Amino acid sequence: MAVAVQYASRARFVPRRPAVERWVRCALEGRREGADLTVRIVGREEGRRLNERFRGHPRPTNVLSFPFASPPGAPRMDDELGDVVLCAPVVNREARDQGKSRGDHWAHLVVHGVLHLLGYDHDTPDAAQLMEGIERRLLAGLGVPDPYEVRDG
């Protein structure tokens, strides 16, 4: 497994490479061997441009996943999984607004993004239930509280 971590943000808090790699390994364990992927941490403007271009929303979002597909006619690259892009200002603001630790929220969104690369989604209630259940189990193994639990105040 090879995880490239790219830092393109000046946010005050971004996770260090070893933490990102640990969260990626956790999401892949038992699901995919030999995966190569990139995690890119971006600022608000790059996050906005990517979200507008690929999802049609003219604002930054917390996480985007881009599964790798070999170009037509090119040899298959079975180890290539894709890219996960996280917008640091959005992730940090969400953690604050939701009363979560930044590290826990980052862990959740890295795991969430990698699961998207593996083909999981939350487009239907059944798919969302499956994906969220996997996230809860993985994050509990990392010592991260249930990210979907409603917290008072």
N, C-alpha and C positions, 0 to 999 in steps of 0.2 A: 504494500500500500504506500502510495506517495501522496502527501497532502501539501500543496503549495498554499501558503498564507500570504496574501498581499495586503499591505496597509496603504490606503489612499485617503485617509481621513486625518484631520487634526483634532478630533474629539479628545477631550480630556481623559475619558476612560474608554479603552478598547482592551479586549482580552489578549493576553500574551500567547504566542504561538503554541507552547506546550499544552495550554488549556484547550485551544481550538482543536489541536490534533487529538487530544483525549476524547473530546465530545464527538468528533467525526468517527473515531475508532469505535466508540460506544454504539453509535447509530448503525455502523456497518457490521458489527460483530454478529456472526451467524446468518447474515443476510447477503453478504457479498465479500468475496475474497479477491485480492489483487486489484482493488479499485484505485485509480488515480483521479484526483479532483483538486479543484482550486476553491479556496474560500477567500473572497475579496471583501475587505471592509472599506466602505466608501463614505464620502461626505454627502451632504444634503443635495447638492447640485447633480452629482453623478447618479445618485439614487433616483432623483426626479427624472432625469433624462432616460434612464433605463426603464423605469416604470411606465413612462409615457410611451416610449417606443414599442415595448413588448406587451404591455397590458392596456394601453390607452388611457391611463390615469395620469394627469399632469401634476402629480405630487410624489414625493418620495414615500416608499413603504419600508417596512422593517426588513423583509427578506424576500429575495427572488431566487428561484432555482432554474438553471438552464441545463437540462440533460444533454449529454453529448450525442450527436448522431454523425456517423461518418458521411462525408459528402458523397453524392452519387458517383459510382465508378471507383471510389477510393477503397483501399483494403480496410476491412473491419479492424477496429482498435478496441478489442474486448475489455481492456483494463480501464479505458477512459470512461469516467462516470459523468463528469460535467462540472459546472460551476455553481457555487452558492455565493450570492452577493448580499451583504448585510449593510444597512445604512446606519452608521454609528449614532448620529444625533437622534434618529427615530427610535432606535432600540433603547438608548439611554433615557429618553423622555418617557417612553412607555413604561420602563421599569419604575421610574419615579412616580408616574401617574397611577400605576397599578399597585404601588406599595411593595414591590418585589426588589430583591437585591439585584444589582446590575449583572453580577456574575451568573446568577440563576437564570435571569431572562436571556442573557447571551447563550448560555448552555441550551436552553429550550429552543431558541431560534436556529442555532446551528444544527441541532438534532432534527428539528422540523424541516429545515432546508435539505438536509441529506436524505431524509425519508422521501421527500418529493423527488429527488434524483433517482431513487429506487423504484419510483412508480406509485407511491402512496399519494392519495389526495383526500380532500375533504369536501368534494363537490356534491355528495349526497349524504343524507343522515347516516346510512350504514357505513359508507367510506370514512366519514368523519369519526364515527364511533371507533372503528378499527384503528385509524391513525392515532387518535388521541389516546387510546388504550396503550398502544405501543410506546408513545411518547411518555406517558405516565410511568410505565414500567422501567424504561431506559433511564429516565431522569431520577426515579427513586434510587436506582442503582448508583447514581452519581451523587446521591445525597441532596437532590434538588426537590423541593416541595412540588406538589401537584400544581402545574401552571394553570389548570382550568378550574381549580377550586375558587369559589367566590369568597372573597375576604371582606369582612366588615371593616368599615372605616378607615 
